[in-house]
């Protein structure tokens, strides 16, 4: 599954699933354009895989669009940037709700728009993977903003599939169960919260970032040329229990 001669833009590439995806794609020959809000993360990634880096706060719409345009042209896009603010529903603030949606959903829209326009100008083709979450299907406690943002991402991706497929651009989502990243550790470090979820996963563990990155790489590849419009649960069997 070689990506030699191809380029991929990855948001949220500084940490977690995004960083692991950047490593995997670079190892398979792709030129990586890595986007993150933390310069030190990008510096260490650049030293590791030799990528191009763009530092941006994706909660700012104009800055996100400028960064998307700066990273083009590329053959593939992975929208992996995400944040979470844990609040009980009755205490959920407008500020938290808007911020989570700005990063998790609106920034993905902006990057996908600019990517699609660029690909269409070049004659079409390419692929997008949006990193969603099993939270788009499950109402996890204290995750109202996050669940809503990922549900919106799934729904938007279905529209993208319909409209962009006509230009040969495939769009898929991956929907992981808890993946042991820095973001997840903050939300799931309490055994009282994590153990009941682990108990429902037949394989008995949370996901690792490489588990998700491998599927992202497959979905970008020509081997997945008929996979389009999917939201793929990567949950170790959680949903069957």
Secondary structure, DSSP 8 states (H G I E B T S, - for coil): ---TT-EEEEETTTSHHHHHHHHHHHHTT-EEEEEES-HHHHHHHHHHH--EEEE--TTSHHHHHHHHHHH-S-SEEEE-------B-GGG--HHHHHHHHIIIIIHHHHHHHHHHHHHHHTTS--EEEEE--GGGTS--TTBHHHHHHHHHHHHHHHHHHHHHGGGT-EEEEEEES-B-SHHHHHHH--HHHHHHHHHT-TT-S-B-HHHHHHHHHHHHSGGGTT--S-EEEESTTGGG-
